[in-house]
């Protein structure tokens, strides 16, 4: 019994290690290089990340609208949504990090709030399409769960960005008065 439990434990550990190694990076090599170049420029870095998130959303829109790309569309949308969600999480981490270091990221936060509002609309539209169109409903089974998680991530992102923007506006206004 102990041997079987030990073998099972090792199997689970090995499986999780293999899965972790195959986890996809949401960024291309070119995007990673661009982010490295802006490592010391918080505002530019955040704007780049928003640009990358917009590119994922555009890819989803194109995938949905092109009938030639119907083969495996659900799985492709799943992967793009997952990449998009990972980018949103990374953006939030950067916002929190730069805010704690009192970097002035107000311009990029304004852009992020606008982008998040657009993302919310597009994700809700995708969700509604899955409910109303039987053809889309079938393929949406591949991405329904990640779509819900992505929508939640965007909702949290816009709340965090607005809160941080308000805090920064207040803080920099106080500094300006002094």
C-alpha positions as CSV (number, residue, x, y, z in Angstrom):
1,X,0.0,0.0,0.0
2,X,2.8,2.4,0.9
3,X,4.6,1.6,-2.3
4,X,1.5,2.3,-4.4
5,X,1.0,5.6,-2.6
6,X,4.7,6.5,-3.1
7,X,4.5,5.6,-6.8
8,X,1.3,7.6,-7.2
9,X,2.8,10.6,-5.5
10,X,5.9,10.5,-7.7
11,X,3.8,10.1,-10.8
12,X,1.7,13.2,-9.8
13,X,4.9,15.2,-9.1
14,X,6.4,14.2,-12.4
15,X,3.2,15.0,-14.3
16,X,3.0,18.4,-12.7
17,X,6.7,19.1,-13.6
18,X,6.1,18.1,-17.2
19,X,3.0,20.2,-17.4
20,X,4.8,23.2,-16.0
21,X,7.6,22.8,-18.5
22,X,5.1,22.9,-21.4
23,X,3.3,26.0,-20.2
24,X,3.3,28.5,-23.1
25,X,4.8,31.9,-22.8
26,X,2.2,34.5,-23.8
27,X,4.8,36.8,-25.3
28,X,6.8,36.3,-28.5
29,X,10.6,36.7,-28.5
30,X,10.2,40.1,-30.2
31,X,7.8,41.3,-27.5
32,X,10.1,40.1,-24.7
33,X,13.0,42.0,-26.3
34,X,10.8,45.1,-26.5
35,X,9.9,44.8,-22.9
36,X,13.6,44.4,-21.9
37,X,14.4,47.6,-23.7
38,X,11.8,49.5,-21.5
39,X,12.7,47.8,-18.2
40,X,13.7,51.2,-16.7
41,X,10.7,53.1,-18.2
42,X,7.5,52.1,-16.4
43,X,5.2,54.2,-18.5
44,X,6.5,52.9,-21.8
45,X,6.6,49.3,-20.5
46,X,2.9,49.4,-19.4
47,X,1.9,50.9,-22.7
48,X,3.7,48.1,-24.6
49,X,2.0,45.5,-22.5
50,X,-1.4,47.0,-23.3
51,X,-0.4,47.0,-27.0
52,X,0.4,43.3,-26.7
53,X,-2.9,42.6,-25.0
54,X,-4.7,44.5,-27.8
55,X,-2.9,42.4,-30.3
56,X,-4.3,39.2,-28.7
57,X,-7.8,40.6,-28.7
58,X,-7.5,41.6,-32.3
59,X,-6.3,38.0,-33.1
60,X,-9.4,36.7,-31.4
61,X,-11.6,39.0,-33.4
62,X,-9.9,38.0,-36.7
63,X,-10.2,34.3,-35.8
64,X,-13.9,34.7,-35.1
65,X,-14.6,36.5,-38.3
66,X,-12.7,34.4,-40.8
67,X,-14.6,31.3,-41.9
68,X,-11.4,29.9,-43.3
69,X,-10.1,29.6,-39.7
70,X,-13.0,27.6,-38.4
71,X,-11.0,24.4,-38.0
72,X,-9.9,24.2,-34.4
73,X,-11.1,27.7,-33.7
74,X,-12.3,26.9,-30.2
75,X,-8.9,25.7,-29.1
76,X,-7.1,28.6,-30.7
77,X,-9.4,31.1,-29.0
78,X,-8.8,29.3,-25.7
79,X,-5.0,29.7,-26.1
80,X,-5.3,33.4,-27.1
81,X,-7.6,34.1,-24.1
82,X,-5.2,32.3,-21.8
83,X,-2.3,34.4,-23.2
84,X,-4.4,37.5,-22.9
85,X,-5.3,36.7,-19.3
86,X,-1.6,36.1,-18.4
87,X,-0.8,39.5,-19.9
88,X,-3.5,41.2,-17.9
89,X,-2.1,39.5,-14.7
90,X,1.4,40.7,-15.6
91,X,0.1,44.2,-16.3
92,X,-1.6,44.3,-12.9
93,X,1.6,43.1,-11.2
94,X,3.6,45.8,-12.9
95,X,1.0,48.5,-11.9
96,X,1.3,47.4,-8.3
97,X,5.1,47.2,-8.5
98,X,5.5,50.7,-10.1
99,X,2.9,52.2,-7.8
100,X,4.6,51.0,-4.7
101,X,7.9,52.5,-6.0
102,X,5.9,55.8,-6.6
103,X,6.7,55.8,-10.3
104,X,4.5,58.2,-12.3
105,X,2.5,55.9,-14.5
106,X,-0.6,58.1,-14.9
107,X,-0.5,58.3,-18.7
108,X,-0.3,54.5,-19.1
109,X,-3.0,54.0,-16.5
110,X,-5.4,56.2,-18.5
111,X,-4.6,54.1,-21.5
112,X,-5.1,50.9,-19.5
113,X,-8.5,52.0,-18.2
114,X,-9.6,52.8,-21.8
115,X,-8.2,49.5,-23.1
116,X,-9.8,47.5,-20.2
117,X,-13.2,49.0,-21.0
118,X,-12.8,48.0,-24.6
119,X,-11.7,44.5,-23.5
120,X,-14.7,44.1,-21.2
121,X,-17.0,44.9,-24.1
122,X,-15.3,42.5,-26.5
123,X,-15.2,39.7,-24.0
124,X,-18.9,40.1,-23.1
125,X,-19.7,40.1,-26.8
126,X,-17.8,36.9,-27.2
127,X,-19.7,35.4,-24.2
128,X,-23.1,36.5,-25.5
129,X,-22.3,35.1,-29.0
130,X,-21.6,31.8,-27.4
131,X,-25.1,31.8,-25.8
132,X,-27.1,33.0,-28.8
133,X,-25.4,31.2,-31.8
134,X,-25.6,27.4,-31.8
135,X,-22.6,27.1,-34.1
136,X,-20.4,29.3,-31.8
137,X,-21.9,27.5,-28.7
138,X,-20.3,24.2,-29.8
139,X,-16.8,25.7,-30.2
140,X,-17.2,27.9,-27.1
141,X,-17.0,24.7,-24.9
142,X,-13.3,24.8,-25.6
143,X,-12.8,28.3,-24.1
144,X,-15.9,28.9,-21.9
145,X,-14.0,28.5,-18.6
146,X,-11.0,30.6,-19.6
147,X,-13.3,33.2,-21.0
148,X,-15.0,33.6,-17.6
149,X,-11.6,33.8,-15.9
150,X,-10.3,36.3,-18.4
151,X,-13.4,38.5,-18.0
152,X,-12.9,38.4,-14.2
153,X,-9.2,39.3,-14.7
154,X,-10.1,42.3,-16.9
155,X,-12.7,43.5,-14.4
156,X,-10.1,43.3,-11.6
157,X,-7.5,45.1,-13.8
158,X,-9.8,48.0,-14.6
159,X,-10.7,48.4,-10.9
160,X,-7.0,48.3,-9.9
161,X,-6.0,50.7,-12.7
162,X,-8.7,53.2,-11.7
163,X,-7.8,53.0,-8.0
164,X,-4.1,53.4,-8.7
165,X,-4.8,56.3,-11.1
166,X,-6.9,58.1,-8.4
167,X,-4.2,57.5,-5.8
168,X,-1.4,58.8,-8.1
169,X,-3.4,61.8,-9.2
170,X,-4.0,62.7,-5.5
171,X,-0.4,62.0,-4.5
172,X,1.1,64.0,-7.4
173,X,-1.3,66.9,-6.7
174,X,-0.1,67.0,-3.1
175,X,3.5,67.1,-4.3
176,X,2.7,69.9,-6.7
177,X,1.2,72.0,-4.0
178,X,4.4,71.7,-1.9
